Amino acid sequence: MLVGLAGGCAEAPPPAGALVVAFDSDPQSLDPRFQTDANGARLADLLYVGLTRAGADGQRAPELARTWEMPDRRTFVFHLRSDFRFPDGTAVTATDVRATYEAVRDPALASPKRTALAVLSAVEAPDPTTVVMHLTEPFAPFLDATGLGILPADRARERGEVTTGAGPFQLIAAERGERLVLAPNPRYPDGVPKLHPLIVRIVPDEMVRVLELRRGGVHLVEDAPEPEIGTWLGTIPTLLVRRSPGTSFVYLALNLRDPRLADRRVREAITLALDREGLVRFVLGETARPATGLLAPEHWAYARLRSPRHDPGRARRLLDRAGYRAPRPGAPRFRLVYKTSSQPVRRRLAEAVQTELGAVGIAVDVRVYEWGTLYADVRSGNFELASLAWVGITDPDLYYLAFHSTMMPPAGYNRGAYVSRVTDRLTTAGRQTFAPARRRAIYARVQRRLAHDLPVVPLWWEDRVVVHTRRLHGFEPSPSGDLRGLAAAWLD
């Protein structure tokens, strides 16, 4: 049994040549048919290959599929590489692809990824290196579903957890709540990894992760520590703190079912009351960029918009026009409940928002919850204000899922009950348009519309802050936080 520092002593030193990565929680599943959480996705990038994978700009890049084409608007033909192998040496073929996708589509398996394949009507494997996928209707975002990790055909329909993939690493041991051990896939065609073994330790407490980094029991942490702790870690000679622009979008969710927040003037007043530059500086130690919307500037569909300005005077005038005047001097115009998680940065954000909205006459009651409780309340519409984040944004079809009027939970992610005929029409058109230039133009209009309507209040795009041992070389952090860069890394 492994014992953490919280239990009174440190874990035994890792074996020579091992790289130890710390996660804050166990992956919910490592099976690509069932994996939905962020830590599971990080490991899936190491264990599996999909037909395609997301590039840094959000576009799909080849992986198992060497090329693909569309002979018509409802058919994708993928031409596979022939050099990918599972760890036992078996070639990955079109039969494996078909079996994996058919397993996810099978209602009996109850895969959470079945919804993403709802437009897929049939999968064919006419030869070992060709896969043909037929759709029920034209659906431009379909390529986003082709990152599904491929399993061997003879295991794809198993009900239990299957972790056999053709990625750069293979899973060789797992202790729930403690650690996972990965070894190189000796058949990986793009260069067998040099890290052997790769150990993932589950260390929920941030201070324990920090202390383990300092003493060398952990070599890499991708979950950014508190800004002041990151600064301190940068003074330790054996560690390197690396910061780069990220794509995770942090925002204030607004419940438009509330008649006050249904008034656009109130939403604009809330936006004007917030000093984003100050929030980034004092809450995050400048490890973020003030955001204009979901898509970061690196994304292929990003549209340049004017950043929301800080203007408390105009915010007060808008609230006056909306009919929300203070009943007496010094009294609030109205009160809102702000729900947030117990994460320290999110609590500091809530306190800062409370102060800045209070300055324009909106009293804010901050209530702190564990993440599971907060998320359940937001999904059920039981909130007024909440701070949330979108992580790993790839296809801009997220605008449909998050803002189309038919996508209120449980159908989609329109948790604030935003309704706009214009947004509905544009996001529907984005799903049916394949030409990249035309799609980009459609989503530019979507972004301008949302910047005007403000169904959510944009805050910032979080930077990627990675801390690792200086012995690690060849590792380039990803804007989305995946770990695929470890496939090409090595230790001194």
N, C-alpha and C positions, 0 to 999 in steps of 0.2 A: 504493500500500500504506500502511495506517495503522500508525504506530509508537507503541506505548504508552510510558509512563514507565519501565516495567521494561526497555525496550530502550535507554534513555538520553535520550530527549527526549519531549516531549508531543505529542499530536495537534494538528493545526492547529485554530484556534478554529472553533466551529460557525457556520454561517451565521446572519445576523440573523433573529430570529423563530423559530429552531429550539429545540425542547426536547430535551435529551439525557438519556436514561435509561440507567443502567448495570445490566447483568445479570452474574451471576457465571459463566454458561455459556451456550452456544448452545442454543436450543430444539432438541429432537430432531426435531420436525416441526411445521410450521405448518398442515398439512392436517387439518381436523377429523375426518377418518376415521381418522387414525393418531396424532394428538397424545395423549400420555399424561403428559408431564412438566409440572412446575409452571411453568417459564418459557414453554413452549408454550401452556399454559392462559391465562397472563396476556395474551399477544398474541392468542389466539383471542377473548378478550373484546372486543378492539378491532376485529378483522377480520370477525367473523361475528355473525349473530343466530340464536338458536335459537327453538323454539316457546315455551320458557319460560326463565327464568334464576333462579338462587338468590337469595333475599332475605337480608338480614342475619340473620334469625332461622332460616334453614335451610329455610323454606317456598318453594315455587315461585311466582314472580311472572310475569305476562304479559310477553311480548316480541313475537315475530312473531304468536303467538296472542293475539288480543284477549280471548277467553273460551274456555272449554271446559266440557263436561259429560259425564256418564256415563249413558247410557240404560240400561245394565245393568252388572254387575260385571266384564264382560270387554270393554267397548267404551269408548273415549275419542273424543269428537268435538271437534275444534278448529276455531274460527272465526277466520280470519286477518285481520290488518290488510291493507289494499290499498295502503298508501302506502310500503312498503319497496321499495327499488330497489337493484340491483347498480350498481357505478360507471358502467357503460355506459348506464344508464337503463332496463334491462330490469326489469320488475316481478318480485318474488318471489311465486310462486304455489304452490298446492297440488301442482302437478306437480313443482316443485323439491324440495319436502319429501319427497314419495313417492320420487323418484329417489335422494335422499341416503340415506334410511333403507334402501331396497332395496339400495343399493350396500354399505352396512355389513353388511347381513345376508347378502350373497353370500359363500359360503365361498372362492371363487376370489380375492377381493380380500384375504383374510387380515387384516381390520381387527381390531385389539385390542379394539375396542368392540363386536364382534359378541356377546360373551357377555352384555353388559348388555341386549341386545335379544332374548335367548333366548326370552322369553315372548311376543314379538310374532309373530303368525301372518300378518297381512296388513295392508297400508296401501292405502287407497283415496283418490282425489281426485275426488269427484263433481262439483265445480265449482272455479273458481280460488281461492276463499277458504274451502274446507272440506276438512279432512283427517279421515278416519275410521281409527282404529287398532283392530285386533282382537287380543285377547290369548288365549293358549291356556288361561289360568286366571286367577282373580282375583289381582291382584298390586298391592298398595297402593303400593310404592315406584316404580312404573313412571314416574311423572312426573319422577323424578330423571334418567331417560335422555332426557328431551325438551329438554335443553340442547344437544344436538348441533348444531353450526354447519351451516347450510344452504348447499349449493353449487348453482350452476346445473345444471338437469337434463341439459343436453348435455355436462357435464363430470364429473358425479358418478361415472361408471363408468370414468373414465380411470385407468390404473395409476400414472402419475407423480404428482408433488406438485402439488396444486391449491390455490391460495390466493385464489381469487375469492370474496368474501363480500359481505354487505350491511350490515356493521357500520359504525361511525362512521369508520373509517380503511381504507385500502387499502395493500397492500404494493407499493412501486415499485422497490426494489432490495435485494439481500442479498449480503453477502460473508461466507462461512463463517468463523466464528471471529473476525470483525472487527466487523461492524455490520449492522443492518437499517434501512431507511429507509421510513417510512410517511407518506402524505399523506392529507388529509381525503377522505372519500367525498362528492363534491359532491351526491349524491342522498339523503344520510342525512336521514330525515324529522323527527327529533327535535332538529334544530339542527346545521348543518354545523360540525365542530370548528374552533376558531380556531388551534390549534397546527399550524404548517406550516413545515417538516416536523417529524415526530416521529422522532428518531433513537435507536435502541437500540444502544449499544456493548457489546461483550462484553469484560468486564474481570475475569478470574478472580481476580486478587490483591486481597485486601481493602484493603491499604495503598495500592495504586495507585488504587483507587476513592476512598478517602478523600482522597488528594492531589489527584485530579482534581476532586472536589467543592470543595475549598478554592480551587483556581485558577480554577474556572468552566468546565472542560472537560466536566464532568458536572453536570447540574442536579437530578437526582432519583435517589435510591437507596432501594429498598424493603426490601432485605435488611439488617436491623439490624446496624450495626458492633458491635464489642466495647463493653461498657458504658463503659469509661474513654475510649474514642475518641469515643463518642457525646457524652459530657460535654464533651470538648474541642471537637468540632464546634459544640456549642451556644454556644461563646464567640466564634465567627466572625460578624461583623456581617452578612455577606451570606447566611447560611444560617439555616434554621429547622428545628429538630428537634422532631418531633411524635410523641407517644406516646398510644396509645389501646388499650383492651382488645382482645385478639385471641382467636381460636378454636383455634389450633394446640395440640394436646394432646401434651405430652411425658411419657413414662412409662418405667419399667423393664420390659422384657420378661423373663419367666421361662419357662424350659423345664421344663414339668411332666413330661416324660419322665424327668427326673432324680429318683430316689426321695426325695431330700432336699426338693426344691422341690415334689414332689407332695403333701407334708404341709402342710396348710393352716396349722398352727401355725408352721411355719418361714416361710411367706409372710407371715403376720401379724407375726412377729418382725422380719422385714426391713422391713416397713412402719413398725412402731413405732420402729425404730432411726434412721429418717431424720427430720431436722429440716427440714421443707419451708420454713418461714419463713426459717431460716438459709441454706438453699440458694439461695432466691430472692434474698436480700439479698447474699450474698457471691459467688455464681457469676454472677448476672445483674444485679447492681446494682439490684434491685427492679423490673426490667422484666418482671414476670410475676405471675400470681396462683396460689397453691397450689390444685391441682385435686382434685376428688373423683371424677372419671371423665371419659369421653370428651367429653361434651357440656358446653359452656360455659353459664353462666347465661343468655346471650342467646338460646339455642336454644329453639324452641317445645316440645321434648320434655324439656327439662332438669328433673330432679327434685332438690329440695334435700336434700342429705345432709350428715351430720356429716363435717367434714374429718378425715382420719387424723391422730391425735395423735402427738406425740413422747414416747415413754416407754421409754427404754432398760432400766429395771428390769424392766418387764413383758416386754420382748423377751427378756431373759436367762431369766426364769422359763419362758416358753413354750418356749425351746430346751431347757431342762432337762427339761421334761415330755415333749418329743419324743424324748428320749434322747440328745441331742447335748451331752454334757458334755465339758469340756476334759480331756484325758488327764493333765495335770499343770498346776500353776499357771503362768499366763502363756502356755500353749500354746493355739493356736486349736482351736475345736470341730471345724471342717472348713474346707475351702478351696473357693472358687468362682472361676471365670474370668469376668471381665467384659470383653466386647468392645465397643469404641466406635469412632467415626469419628475422623479426624484434626482435625476442627473444634475450634478452641481452647476454645469454651464446653463442648463435649461432653467434652473431655479434663479440664477443670477439674471438671466434674460427676463424672466417674469417680473422680478423686482424692478428692473430698469423700465420695462414697459409700464408697470404700475405707476412709477414716478412720472413718466413723460405724458401718459394719458391723464393723470391727475392734474398736471399743469394746465390742461385745456378744459378741465371740468368733468372728466369722466372718471368716476371712482372705480377701482379695480380690486376685486377680492381674489387673491391668489390661493388656489387649492392644489396641493401636491399629492400625486398618486403614484403607485407603482405602474410600470409601463403597461402591463396587461389590463389593469383597470382603466387607465386613461384611454387606451386604444378601443376598448369595448364601449366606453361612453361616447367616443367620437363616432364610431361606426353606427351606433344606435341613434345619433343625433342629440345626445344628452350633453350638450355643451353650448357655451356662448362664444368664448375665445379659447384657443388652444394653440400651443406651439408644436409643430410637426416638421418632418423632413421627408423629401423624396430622395432616394438613393438609387444609383445605377440606372439613370434615365437613358434609354437608347432610342427607340423609335418615337417620333413626336405624336404617335397615336395615343400616347398618354393623355393628351388634351381631350380626346374623346372620352376616355375612361374616367377622367377626373372632372369634366365640366359639361358633358352632354346631359340634357335634362332627363334622359332615360337611365342614366348611370348612377342613380342614388342607391346606396347599399340596400340589399346585398348584391345587386346587379353589377355595381361598379364602385368608383371611389369618389363620387360627387357627394361628399359628406355634408357640405354646407348648403345643399339644396339650391344651387344656382340654376336659374332658368333663363335662357336667351335664345330666341329663334335664330339670330344671326350666328351665334357660336355653334348651335346645333347644325345649321346648314354647312358651315365651313368645316367643322370637324368630320362630318359625314363625307364631304367631298374629298377631304384628305385621305380617307380610307379607300377611295375608289380611283385615285389618281396615281399612276405609276411613274410618269415622267418626273425626274428629280427637280427640274427647274420649276415646273408647275406646282409640285408639292411644296417646295420651299416658299413659293409665293402665297400659297394658301395658308401655310402656318405662320407666315409673317403677318397676315391679316388677323389670324387667331390671336397672336401675341398682342397686337395693337388693341383689339377688342377687349381682351382681358385686362390690359393695362388701364383701359378706361373704366371698365365695370368694377374692377377690384373685388372679385369673389373671394380672393385671399390677399393678404398683405405680404408682398415679397420682402424678405429680410436680407439674406446673404447666400452666397455659394461658399461652402466650407472648404478651406485648403486641406490638402492631404499632408499630415504631419506624421512622419515615420521616424522611429528611433531604432537604430540597430548597431551591432558591434562593428567596429572599424575593420574587423577581420573579414567581413562579408564584402565580396566584390562581384561586379557584374549584375547586380540587382537594380532594376529601375522601377520605382514605385508607379503604380497605375493611378490615373485620375479617379477611377471608380473604386479603387481599393482592392482589386483582385490580386492574387499572388502568383500569377503565371510567370512573372519575371524570375521566380526562384528556379525555374527549369534551366536557366542559363547562368545561374550564380554559383559561386564557389567560396570556400573559406580558406584563409591563409593556413 
